[in-house]
Amino acid sequence: MKSPVHRCRDVEHGRGLGGAGGGTTCLQTEQRIPISKDVITSTSASAMWFIRDACGIVCAIITWLLVFYAEFVVLFVMLLPSKNLTYSIINGTLFNTLAFLALASHLRAMCTDPGAVPKGNATKEYIESLQLKPGQVVYKCPKCSSIKPDRAHHCSVCKRCIRKMDHHCPWVNNCVGENNQKYFVLFTMYIALISLHALVMVVFHFLNCFEDDWTKCSTFSPPATVILLILLCFEGLLFLIFTSVMFGTQVHSICTDETGIEQLKKEERRWAKKTKWMNMRAVFGHPFSLLWFSPFSTPDHGKAETYQYVV
């Protein structure tokens, strides 16, 4: 919780507190102010969203390059030289489909506004237009000068307050927040699946090569084939563990309706408790369908949803 001094510095009070001593009076009973989501949605929410962060851009490029490397090894080292056409077609189709969905999810997670609050909207005129009653308060972010709704946190990389911010992920060069959490979850899931699939194919390929002649097992030389497969095995194992853990933590965060930052700061729950199924539907859209697994489907987070400006 913020200290009283910090709260006074970051809070804009309603009428009745602007008189003598109003600058230090913070002892009135605070009341939550429900305001439509449309009021605190960035005007650029429908436009292209991209964070110009050097580290994030490099990490995003590395992510795509690693997927392309896995594609190269799977296709040109393992599947195309295979004598079993059915095996190659089935595994090639499955792997490429999962890889395509993983990259599409990554692109959506990176280029979707995570839930940024309009920057600089905490003006005197705008606050007066809210017609606050005595005792009602709104929080103003001192860093981006925006009215800070409940459960929003300021991201130093995005330089914006993000609604239901979970964390800033350099691998997608974006914050994971209310609007793009679905795509981040799908990204981690599909990367984990293609990593597992690649590892299984590497094992089968090694077994076949040991039983057969290595020179007939691949179009590359035996040493090159071994090096490429070992690198893919290392990459697959590393990302399988990493993305599986991230996927599990994200699903747990969604089910408990508590973001990573809220868990880290051990913030007191001041929002209505819902069932796990309702929380899942709130992120992936409802009703349940195959669209939950599509990065091209935009979930309906509830346009009539309201946010509280007091924590």
C-alpha positions in Angstrom: 0.0 0.0 0.0 1.2 3.5 -0.6 2.2 5.7 2.3 -0.2 8.6 3.1 2.3 11.1 1.7 2.6 9.2 -1.5 -1.1 8.9 -1.8 -1.7 12.6 -1.3 0.9 13.4 -4.0 -0.6 11.1 -6.6 -4.3 11.7 -5.9 -6.6 14.3 -7.4 -9.5 15.0 -5.0 -13.0 15.9 -5.7 -14.7 19.2 -4.8 -14.6 20.2 -1.2 -10.9 19.5 -0.8 -9.5 22.4 -2.7 -9.8 24.9 0.2 -7.5 25.7 3.0 -5.5 22.6 4.0 -7.0 20.7 1.1 -3.6 19.8 -0.2 -2.8 17.6 2.8 -6.3 16.3 3.7 -6.5 12.6 2.9 -8.6 11.3 5.7 -12.0 11.3 4.1 -13.7 8.0 3.4 -12.8 7.0 -0.2 -15.5 5.8 -2.5 -15.0 3.8 -5.7 -16.0 5.5 -8.9 -17.3 3.2 -11.6 -16.5 4.5 -15.0 -17.1 3.0 -18.4 -14.3 1.1 -20.1 -14.7 3.3 -23.1 -13.6 6.3 -21.1 -10.2 4.9 -20.2 -9.5 3.0 -23.4 -6.8 4.5 -25.5 -7.9 6.3 -28.7 -5.2 4.4 -30.5 -6.5 1.0 -29.4 -7.6 0.1 -32.9 -4.4 1.3 -34.5 -1.1 -0.5 -34.8 0.7 -0.9 -31.5 4.4 -1.3 -31.5 6.9 -0.6 -28.7 10.2 0.9 -29.9 12.5 -0.8 -27.4 15.8 -2.1 -28.7 16.0 -5.0 -26.3 12.5 -6.1 -27.0 12.9 -5.8 -30.8 16.1 -7.9 -30.7 14.4 -10.6 -28.5 11.4 -10.7 -30.9 13.7 -11.1 -33.9 15.7 -13.9 -32.1 12.3 -15.6 -31.3 11.4 -15.7 -35.0 14.9 -16.8 -36.1 14.8 -19.7 -33.6 11.5 -20.9 -35.0 12.8 -20.6 -38.6 15.9 -22.7 -37.5 13.6 -25.4 -36.1 11.6 -25.3 -39.4 14.8 -25.7 -41.4 16.1 -28.7 -39.4 12.7 -30.4 -39.3 12.1 -30.1 -43.0 15.5 -30.4 -44.6 17.3 -32.6 -42.2 14.6 -35.0 -41.0 11.4 -35.0 -43.1 12.4 -34.4 -46.7 15.1 -37.1 -46.7 12.8 -39.6 -45.1 11.7 -42.6 -47.1 8.4 -42.7 -45.4 6.2 -40.3 -47.3 3.2 -40.6 -45.0 5.4 -39.9 -42.0 6.8 -36.8 -43.6 3.5 -35.4 -44.7 1.7 -35.9 -41.4 4.6 -34.5 -39.3 5.4 -31.7 -41.7 1.8 -30.6 -41.8 1.4 -30.7 -38.0 4.7 -29.0 -37.3 4.2 -26.2 -39.8 0.6 -25.6 -38.6 1.7 -25.3 -35.0 4.7 -23.1 -36.0 2.4 -20.8 -38.0 0.0 -20.5 -35.1 2.9 -19.8 -32.7 4.2 -16.9 -34.9 0.8 -15.5 -35.5 0.1 -15.5 -31.7 3.5 -13.8 -31.2 2.6 -11.1 -33.7 -0.8 -10.5 -32.2 0.7 -10.4 -28.7 3.4 -7.9 -29.9 1.2 -5.6 -32.0 -2.0 -5.5 -29.8 -2.5 -2.7 -27.4 -2.3 -4.5 -24.0 -4.8 -2.1 -22.4 -3.0 1.2 -22.3 -4.7 4.0 -20.4 -4.9 7.3 -22.4 -1.8 9.3 -21.7 -2.1 12.7 -20.1 -5.9 12.5 -19.6 -5.6 13.6 -15.9 -6.2 17.2 -16.7 -8.1 19.6 -14.3 -10.8 20.0 -16.9 -11.3 16.3 -17.4 -11.4 15.5 -13.7 -13.9 18.3 -13.2 -16.1 16.7 -15.9 -16.3 13.5 -13.9 -18.3 15.5 -11.3 -16.7 13.9 -8.3 -18.6 14.2 -5.0 -16.9 15.1 -1.7 -14.9 12.1 -0.6 -14.5 10.6 -4.0 -11.0 10.5 -5.4 -9.2 9.5 -8.6 -5.6 8.4 -8.8 -3.2 10.2 -11.1 -0.1 8.4 -12.4 2.8 10.9 -11.8 4.8 9.3 -14.6 2.4 9.4 -17.6 -0.2 11.9 -16.1 -3.1 9.6 -16.7 -6.0 8.7 -14.6 -5.1 5.4 -13.1 -7.9 2.8 -12.9 -8.0 0.0 -10.4 -5.6 -2.9 -11.2 -3.6 -0.8 -13.6 0.2 -0.5 -13.3 2.7 1.8 -15.0 5.2 0.1 -17.3 8.6 1.8 -17.5 9.3 0.3 -20.9 6.0 1.0 -22.6 5.8 4.3 -20.6 2.1 3.9 -20.1 -0.3 2.6 -17.4 -1.6 -0.8 -18.5 -4.9 -2.3 -17.3 -4.5 -5.6 -15.6 -0.8 -5.6 -16.4 0.8 -9.0 -15.7 4.4 -8.3 -16.7 6.4 -6.8 -19.5 7.8 -9.6 -21.8 10.8 -8.7 -23.9 10.3 -11.8 -26.1 7.0 -10.3 -27.4 8.3 -6.7 -27.0 5.2 -5.8 -25.2 3.3 -5.8 -21.9 1.0 -8.7 -21.2 -2.2 -7.1 -20.2 -6.0 -7.2 -20.4 -6.2 -7.1 -24.2 -3.4 -9.4 -25.3 -3.1 -12.0 -22.6 -4.9 -14.5 -24.7 -2.4 -14.2 -27.5 0.5 -14.5 -25.1 -1.0 -17.7 -23.6 -1.5 -19.1 -27.1 2.1 -18.2 -28.0 3.6 -20.1 -25.0 1.3 -23.0 -25.7 2.1 -23.4 -29.4 5.9 -22.9 -28.8 5.7 -25.6 -26.1 3.9 -27.9 -28.5 6.3 -27.5 -31.5 9.3 -27.9 -29.1 7.8 -31.2 -27.8 7.1 -32.3 -31.4 10.6 -31.4 -32.6 12.1 -33.4 -29.7 10.1 -36.5 -30.5 11.1 -36.3 -34.1 14.7 -35.9 -33.2 14.6 -39.0 -31.1 13.0 -41.0 -33.9 15.5 -39.7 -36.4 18.4 -40.6 -34.2 17.1 -44.1 -33.8 16.5 -44.6 -37.5 20.0 -43.2 -38.3 21.6 -45.6 -35.8 19.8 -48.6 -37.4 20.5 -47.4 -41.0 23.5 -45.8 -42.8 24.1 -42.2 -41.7 24.9 -41.2 -45.3 21.4 -42.3 -46.3 19.7 -40.6 -43.3 20.2 -37.0 -44.4 21.3 -34.9 -47.4 23.9 -33.4 -45.1 27.1 -35.0 -44.0 26.9 -37.1 -40.8 28.8 -34.6 -38.6 26.7 -31.7 -39.8 23.5 -33.7 -39.3 24.5 -34.6 -35.7 25.4 -31.0 -34.9 22.1 -29.6 -36.4 20.1 -32.2 -34.5 21.9 -31.6 -31.2 21.3 -27.8 -31.5 17.6 -28.4 -32.2 17.4 -30.8 -29.3 18.9 -28.2 -27.0 16.7 -25.5 -28.3 13.5 -27.6 -28.1 14.3 -28.8 -24.5 15.1 -25.2 -23.3 12.0 -23.7 -24.8 9.7 -26.6 -23.8 10.6 -26.0 -20.2 10.5 -22.2 -20.4 7.2 -21.9 -22.2 5.5 -24.7 -20.3 6.3 -22.9 -17.0 5.1 -19.6 -18.5 1.9 -21.3 -19.8 1.2 -22.8 -16.4 1.7 -19.6 -14.5 -0.5 -17.7 -17.0 -3.4 -20.1 -16.7 -3.1 -20.1 -12.9 -3.1 -16.3 -13.0 -6.2 -16.3 -15.1 -8.0 -18.8 -13.0 -7.3 -17.0 -9.8 -7.9 -13.6 -11.4 -4.7 -12.2 -10.0 -1.9 -10.8 -12.2 1.7 -11.5 -11.8 2.4 -8.0 -10.4 -0.5 -8.4 -7.9 0.9 -11.7 -6.8 4.4 -10.3 -6.5 3.3 -7.2 -4.5 0.7 -9.3 -2.5 -1.9 -6.7 -3.2 -5.1 -7.0 -1.3 -8.0 -8.3 -3.4 -10.6 -5.5 -3.8 -12.4 -6.8 -6.9 -15.3 -9.3 -7.1 -14.3 -12.9 -7.0 -15.5 -15.0 -9.9 -15.3 -18.7 -10.8 -12.3 -20.1 -12.7 -14.5 -20.7 -15.7 -15.7 -17.2 -15.8 -12.2 -15.9 -15.5 -11.1 -18.1 -18.5 -14.1 -16.8 -20.5 -13.2 -13.2 -19.7 -9.8 -13.7 -21.3 -10.5 -16.0 -24.2 -14.0 -14.8 -25.0 -17.3 -16.7 -24.7 -18.8 -19.1 -25.3 -16.1 -21.8 -25.4 -15.2 -22.8 -29.0 -12.2 -23.5 -31.2 -11.9 -19.8 -31.5 -10.3 -19.8 -28.1 -7.2 -21.4 -29.8 -7.2 -19.0 -32.7 -4.8 -16.0 -32.6 -7.0 -14.4 -35.3 -10.1 -14.3 -33.1 -10.4 -11.2 -30.9 -12.1 -12.0 -27.6 -14.9 -9.8 -26.3 -13.7 -8.6 -22.9 -17.0 -6.9 -22.2 -17.6 -3.4 -23.6 -19.9 -2.6 -20.7 -17.2 -3.4 -18.2 -16.5 -0.7 -15.7 -13.3 0.1 -13.8 -12.7 1.7 -10.4 -10.4 4.6 -10.1 -9.6 3.9 -6.5 -7.5 1.1 -5.0 
